[in-house]
């Protein structure tokens, strides 16, 4: 029998769960960091907020902060920065449980704001929504630009995107000014390929500190990870668990969390498959931003410091690579799903890596 639980009761339970587990958790095991090329510490595990709907994300961020998360990944296009800001207002500050200097917050510049004169106003709007004075990291979300304006997905009558073709290197020079003005501590890119990263570096006064891309055992990104390490760039993995809650899943696609080898390791270490996947990334030096709004999973995702995978197990997981990309924006053409942006000259996924 299904019983509807009042929202107020759920919120009380949510807060009780988070606060109880915060008291029981050894904080020294929670926060492991990597160091960016400008000397800033970045926690290896953060909370992803993509697909976290308004009405859920505030409680998820509050719970995450209560149980020890110190890294929150945001973006304008996720449509929830204002609600995340409400959580920060409640929990972050001089007389609050979390000191601002102990929290690492990322946001991303959307595709409609690539023109240099649009960059600073867009970031200031994110800061206003997030109730912050500065970002720890700001990324260019995609290398290709959409038509300028406030419409996130400007479209033609046939449903295709209206693009712009500004060079992302022009955008990068405007990003550097954000650092100079103290609005941002570090800058980086998201969904750029290796050639585009080198293109940015060739004109950069401030080198990219981070590259954020889809990354998991089915898309291990070995070549791209090595490319970044050679250039002092930290790689962040989005969808590190295979994004199992996507609305557009294909019935025939492989399900990462059900991979037999991963489940076998989970049984061996008495951990969940998600914890095995996150541990694999952290041991490679890859930052992960799994998304959840469920208190028990939020806690589980950050509790990965009590075990280590062997070298053989690390290689075993790495051999699962299928070059399988779950997150590709698509449109329907003649009844088939095709990559939406593949015709843009700056589309990143036409290159090998």
ROFIFI-881820 format. One record per residue (C-alpha): residue number from 0; residue in three letters; x, z, y. Coordinates in nm, 2 decimals, m for minus. Each point is the difference from the previous one (the first is absolute). Layout:
BEGIN
  resi  resn      xx      zz      yy
   NUM   ala       X       Z       Y
...
***
This chain:
BEGIN
  resi  resn      xx      zz      yy
     0   unk    0.00    0.00    0.00
     1   unk    0.14   m0.09    0.35
     2   unk   m0.02    0.27    0.26
     3   unk    0.06   m0.09    0.36
     4   unk    0.23    0.25    0.16
     5   unk   m0.04    0.05    0.38
     6   unk    0.28   m0.14    0.21
     7   unk    0.07    0.34    0.16
     8   unk    0.05    0.15   m0.34
     9   unk    0.24   m0.28   m0.10
    10   unk    0.21    0.05    0.31
    11   unk    0.02    0.38   m0.06
    12   unk    0.13   m0.07   m0.36
    13   unk    0.24   m0.27    0.13
    14   unk    0.16    0.24    0.25
    15   unk    0.01    0.29   m0.26
    16   unk    0.17   m0.23   m0.25
    17   unk    0.26   m0.12    0.24
    18   unk    0.08    0.34    0.14
    19   unk    0.01    0.17   m0.34
    20   unk    0.24   m0.26   m0.14
    21   unk    0.22    0.02    0.31
    22   unk    0.05    0.37   m0.06
    23   unk    0.08   m0.06   m0.37
    24   unk    0.24   m0.29    0.05
    25   unk    0.37    0.05    0.06
    26   unk    0.06   m0.18    0.32
    27   unk    0.37   m0.06   m0.08
    28   unk   m0.10   m0.24   m0.27
    29   unk   m0.23   m0.21    0.21
    30   unk    0.20   m0.16    0.28
    31   unk    0.28   m0.23   m0.11
    32   unk    0.13   m0.24    0.26
    33   unk    0.19   m0.31    0.06
    34   unk    0.20   m0.05    0.32
    35   unk   m0.07   m0.31    0.21
    36   unk    0.28   m0.20    0.17
    37   unk   m0.06    0.19    0.32
    38   unk    0.05    0.34   m0.16
    39   unk   m0.37    0.09   m0.02
    40   unk   m0.13    0.16   m0.32
    41   unk   m0.30   m0.17   m0.17
    42   unk   m0.18    0.18   m0.28
    43   unk    0.01   m0.20   m0.33
    44   unk   m0.37    0.06   m0.07
    45   unk   m0.27   m0.05    0.27
    46   unk   m0.37   m0.04    0.02
    47   unk   m0.13   m0.35    0.02
    48   unk   m0.32   m0.04    0.20
    49   unk   m0.09   m0.36   m0.07
    50   unk   m0.35   m0.02   m0.15
    51   unk   m0.07    0.36    0.10
    52   unk   m0.34   m0.02    0.16
    53   unk   m0.11    0.17    0.32
    54   unk   m0.16    0.33   m0.10
    55   unk    0.25    0.05   m0.28
    56   unk    0.34   m0.05    0.16
    57   unk    0.00    0.30    0.23
    58   unk   m0.06    0.24   m0.29
    59   unk    0.26   m0.18   m0.21
    60   unk    0.27    0.03    0.27
    61   unk   m0.08    0.36    0.06
    62   unk    0.02    0.07   m0.37
    63   unk    0.32   m0.19   m0.03
    64   unk    0.16    0.19    0.29
    65   unk   m0.12    0.33   m0.15
    66   unk    0.17   m0.07   m0.34
    67   unk    0.33   m0.12    0.14
    68   unk   m0.01   m0.36    0.10
    69   unk    0.21   m0.07    0.30
    70   unk   m0.03   m0.38    0.01
    71   unk   m0.32   m0.19    0.09
    72   unk   m0.02   m0.38    0.00
    73   unk   m0.25   m0.15    0.24
    74   unk   m0.09   m0.34    0.15
    75   unk   m0.23   m0.14    0.27
    76   unk   m0.17   m0.24   m0.24
    77   unk   m0.10    0.29   m0.24
    78   unk   m0.26    0.10    0.26
    79   unk    0.05    0.37   m0.03
    80   unk    0.28    0.11    0.24
    81   unk   m0.25    0.19    0.22
    82   unk   m0.12    0.21   m0.29
    83   unk    0.36    0.06   m0.11
    84   unk    0.07    0.11    0.36
    85   unk   m0.28    0.26   m0.04
    86   unk    0.19    0.14   m0.30
    87   unk    0.33    0.01    0.19
    88   unk   m0.17    0.17    0.30
    89   unk   m0.12    0.27   m0.24
    90   unk    0.32    0.05   m0.20
    91   unk    0.30   m0.12    0.20
    92   unk    0.16    0.16    0.31
    93   unk    0.20    0.29    0.13
    94   unk   m0.26    0.27   m0.10
    95   unk   m0.13   m0.19   m0.31
    96   unk    0.10    0.01   m0.37
    97   unk    0.21   m0.31    0.03
    98   unk    0.26   m0.06    0.27
    99   unk    0.01   m0.35    0.14
   100   unk    0.37   m0.03   m0.06
   101   unk   m0.06    0.07   m0.37
   102   unk   m0.26   m0.28   m0.04
   103   unk    0.09   m0.37   m0.06
   104   unk   m0.27   m0.24    0.12
   105   unk    0.01   m0.38   m0.04
   106   unk   m0.23   m0.25    0.16
   107   unk    0.00   m0.38    0.01
   108   unk   m0.04   m0.27    0.26
   109   unk   m0.28   m0.24   m0.10
   110   unk    0.02   m0.38   m0.01
   111   unk   m0.20   m0.05    0.32
   112   unk    0.25    0.19    0.21
   113   unk    0.33   m0.19   m0.06
   114   unk    0.05   m0.12    0.35
   115   unk    0.26    0.22    0.17
   116   unk   m0.24    0.10    0.28
   117   unk   m0.25    0.12   m0.25
   118   unk    0.23    0.22   m0.21
   119   unk    0.03    0.31    0.22
   120   unk   m0.37    0.02    0.09
   121   unk   m0.09   m0.03   m0.37
   122   unk    0.24    0.28   m0.10
   123   unk   m0.12    0.22    0.28
   124   unk   m0.36   m0.05   m0.13
   125   unk    0.11    0.12   m0.34
   126   unk    0.17    0.30    0.15
   127   unk   m0.31    0.08    0.20
   128   unk   m0.22   m0.03   m0.32
   129   unk    0.25    0.21   m0.21
   130   unk    0.03    0.27    0.27
   131   unk    0.38   m0.04    0.00
   132   unk    0.27   m0.04    0.26
   133   unk    0.22   m0.22   m0.22
   134   unk    0.01   m0.17   m0.34
   135   unk    0.28    0.07   m0.24
   136   unk   m0.02   m0.36   m0.12
   137   unk   m0.17   m0.31    0.11
   138   unk   m0.01   m0.32   m0.21
   139   unk   m0.10   m0.36    0.07
   140   unk   m0.28   m0.02   m0.26
   141   unk    0.04   m0.37   m0.09
   142   unk    0.25   m0.27    0.11
   143   unk   m0.28   m0.25    0.08
   144   unk   m0.22    0.04    0.31
   145   unk   m0.37   m0.04    0.06
   146   unk   m0.16   m0.12    0.32
   147   unk    0.05    0.26    0.28
   148   unk   m0.29    0.23    0.09
   149   unk   m0.18    0.31   m0.12
   150   unk   m0.18   m0.17   m0.30
   151   unk    0.21    0.11   m0.30
   152   unk   m0.09   m0.31   m0.21
   153   unk   m0.08   m0.29    0.25
   154   unk   m0.17   m0.27   m0.20
   155   unk   m0.10   m0.36    0.03
   156   unk   m0.35   m0.11   m0.08
   157   unk    0.10   m0.09   m0.35
   158   unk    0.13    0.36   m0.06
   159   unk    0.37   m0.08    0.02
   160   unk    0.23    0.21    0.22
   161   unk    0.10   m0.12    0.35
   162   unk    0.37    0.04    0.00
   163   unk    0.27    0.02    0.26
   164   unk    0.36   m0.12   m0.06
   165   unk    0.21    0.23    0.22
   166   unk    0.34    0.08   m0.15
   167   unk    0.01    0.35   m0.14
   168   unk    0.35    0.04    0.15
   169   unk   m0.16    0.01    0.34
   170   unk   m0.23    0.27   m0.13
   171   unk    0.31    0.19   m0.13
   172   unk    0.17    0.01    0.34
   173   unk   m0.31    0.16    0.15
   174   unk    0.00    0.25   m0.29
   175   unk    0.35    0.10    0.10
   176   unk   m0.12    0.09    0.35
   177   unk   m0.24    0.25   m0.17
   178   unk    0.30    0.19   m0.13
   179   unk    0.17   m0.01    0.34
   180   unk   m0.31    0.15    0.17
   181   unk   m0.03    0.28   m0.26
   182   unk   m0.33   m0.12   m0.13
   183   unk    0.14   m0.06   m0.35
   184   unk    0.30    0.15   m0.18
   185   unk    0.06   m0.28   m0.25
   186   unk   m0.13   m0.36   m0.05
   187   unk   m0.03   m0.22   m0.30
   188   unk   m0.20   m0.28   m0.16
   189   unk   m0.26   m0.03   m0.27
   190   unk   m0.07   m0.29   m0.24
   191   unk    0.31   m0.19    0.12
   192   unk    0.22   m0.19   m0.25
   193   unk    0.38    0.02   m0.02
   194   unk    0.05   m0.31    0.21
   195   unk   m0.23    0.13    0.27
   196   unk    0.18    0.34    0.00
   197   unk    0.34   m0.17    0.05
   198   unk   m0.16   m0.21    0.28
   199   unk   m0.10    0.32    0.18
   200   unk    0.34    0.16   m0.05
   201   unk    0.17   m0.31    0.15
   202   unk   m0.15    0.08    0.34
   203   unk   m0.06    0.37   m0.03
   204   unk    0.16    0.26    0.23
   205   unk   m0.18    0.26   m0.21
   206   unk    0.01   m0.08   m0.37
   207   unk   m0.32    0.04   m0.21
   208   unk    0.00    0.34   m0.16
   209   unk   m0.28   m0.06   m0.26
   210   unk   m0.16   m0.28   m0.19
   211   unk   m0.34    0.08   m0.14
   212   unk   m0.13   m0.23   m0.28
   213   unk   m0.21    0.01   m0.31
   214   unk    0.22    0.14   m0.28
   215   unk   m0.07    0.14   m0.35
   216   unk    0.13   m0.07   m0.35
   217   unk   m0.20   m0.33   m0.02
   218   unk    0.16   m0.10    0.33
   219   unk    0.33    0.19   m0.01
   220   unk    0.15   m0.18    0.30
   221   unk    0.35    0.04   m0.15
   222   unk    0.16   m0.28    0.20
   223   unk   m0.17    0.11    0.33
   224   unk    0.10    0.36   m0.06
   225   unk    0.36   m0.10   m0.05
   226   unk   m0.02   m0.22    0.31
   227   unk   m0.13    0.30    0.21
   228   unk    0.26    0.24   m0.14
   229   unk    0.28   m0.23    0.09
   230   unk   m0.13    0.00    0.36
   231   unk   m0.07    0.37    0.04
   232   unk   m0.38   m0.05   m0.01
   233   unk   m0.23    0.24   m0.19
   234   unk   m0.27   m0.16   m0.21
   235   unk   m0.35    0.16    0.00
   236   unk   m0.24   m0.09   m0.28
   237   unk   m0.36   m0.04    0.08
   238   unk   m0.25   m0.01   m0.30
   239   unk    0.26    0.17   m0.22
   240   unk   m0.27    0.07   m0.26
   241   unk   m0.14   m0.36    0.00
   242   unk   m0.28    0.07    0.24
   243   unk   m0.26    0.06   m0.27
   244   unk   m0.28    0.07    0.24
   245   unk    0.00   m0.35    0.16
   246   unk   m0.34   m0.16    0.04
   247   unk    0.13   m0.35   m0.09
   248   unk    0.16    0.08   m0.34
   249   unk    0.00   m0.29   m0.25
   250   unk   m0.13    0.10   m0.34
   251   unk    0.30   m0.16   m0.17
   252   unk    0.27    0.15    0.21
   253   unk    0.24    0.26   m0.16
   254   unk   m0.07    0.36    0.07
   255   unk    0.32    0.19    0.08
   256   unk   m0.13    0.35   m0.07
   257   unk   m0.10   m0.11   m0.35
   258   unk    0.34   m0.15   m0.09
   259   unk    0.09    0.14   m0.34
   260   unk    0.36    0.07    0.08
   261   unk   m0.10    0.20    0.31
   262   unk   m0.26    0.20   m0.19
   263   unk    0.26    0.08   m0.27
   264   unk    0.24    0.14    0.26
   265   unk   m0.29    0.19    0.16
   266   unk   m0.06    0.17   m0.34
   267   unk    0.37    0.07   m0.05
   268   unk    0.04    0.18    0.34
   269   unk   m0.36    0.15    0.01
   270   unk   m0.06   m0.19    0.32
   271   unk   m0.26   m0.26    0.11
   272   unk    0.08   m0.37    0.00
   273   unk   m0.01    0.01    0.38
   274   unk    0.27    0.26    0.01
   275   unk    0.22   m0.21   m0.23
   276   unk   m0.04   m0.30    0.22
   277   unk    0.08    0.20    0.32
   278   unk    0.30    0.17   m0.16
   279   unk    0.14   m0.34   m0.10
   280   unk   m0.02   m0.12    0.36
   281   unk    0.15    0.32    0.14
   282   unk    0.30   m0.02   m0.24
   283   unk    0.06   m0.35    0.13
   284   unk    0.01    0.13    0.36
   285   unk   m0.34   m0.16    0.08
   286   unk   m0.24    0.18    0.23
   287   unk   m0.36    0.00   m0.14
   288   unk   m0.33    0.03    0.19
   289   unk   m0.28    0.05   m0.27
   290   unk   m0.35    0.02    0.14
   291   unk   m0.25    0.26   m0.12
   292   unk   m0.28    0.20    0.15
   293   unk   m0.04    0.22   m0.31
   294   unk    0.17    0.34    0.04
   295   unk    0.12    0.03   m0.36
   296   unk    0.16   m0.35    0.02
   297   unk    0.16    0.07    0.34
   298   unk    0.17    0.31   m0.16
   299   unk    0.09   m0.19   m0.31
   300   unk    0.17   m0.29    0.19
   301   unk    0.23    0.23    0.19
   302   unk    0.10    0.22   m0.31
   303   unk    0.27   m0.23   m0.15
   304   unk    0.31    0.20    0.06
   305   unk   m0.01    0.20   m0.32
   306   unk    0.13   m0.27   m0.23
   307   unk    0.22   m0.31   m0.01
   308   unk   m0.01   m0.32   m0.19
   309   unk    0.30   m0.10   m0.21
   310   unk    0.20   m0.31    0.09
   311   unk   m0.14   m0.17   m0.31
   312   unk   m0.36    0.09    0.11
   313   unk    0.07   m0.13    0.35
   314   unk    0.11   m0.33   m0.14
   315   unk   m0.30   m0.01   m0.24
   316   unk   m0.24    0.03    0.29
   317   unk    0.19   m0.26    0.20
   318   unk   m0.03   m0.24   m0.29
   319   unk   m0.38    0.00    0.05
   320   unk    0.05   m0.23    0.30
   321   unk   m0.25   m0.29   m0.01
   322   unk    0.04   m0.10    0.37
   323   unk   m0.37    0.09    0.02
   324   unk   m0.12    0.04    0.35
   325   unk   m0.33    0.19    0.03
   326   unk   m0.03   m0.01    0.38
   327   unk   m0.04   m0.36    0.12
   328   unk   m0.26   m0.07    0.27
   329   unk   m0.21   m0.29   m0.14
   330   unk   m0.28   m0.23    0.10
   331   unk   m0.24   m0.20   m0.23
   332   unk    0.05   m0.37    0.00
   333   unk   m0.21   m0.22   m0.23
   334   unk   m0.09    0.31   m0.19
   335   unk    0.36    0.11   m0.05
   336   unk    0.19    0.29    0.16
   337   unk    0.31   m0.13    0.18
   338   unk    0.25    0.18    0.23
   339   unk   m0.16    0.02    0.34
   340   unk    0.32   m0.03    0.21
   341   unk    0.22   m0.22   m0.22
   342   unk    0.00   m0.29    0.24
   343   unk    0.14    0.20    0.29
   344   unk    0.38   m0.07    0.05
   345   unk    0.07    0.37    0.01
   346   unk   m0.19    0.08   m0.32
   347   unk    0.24    0.22   m0.19
   348   unk   m0.09   m0.05   m0.37
   349   unk    0.10   m0.37   m0.02
   350   unk    0.36    0.12   m0.04
   351   unk    0.13    0.14   m0.33
   352   unk    0.05    0.35    0.16
***
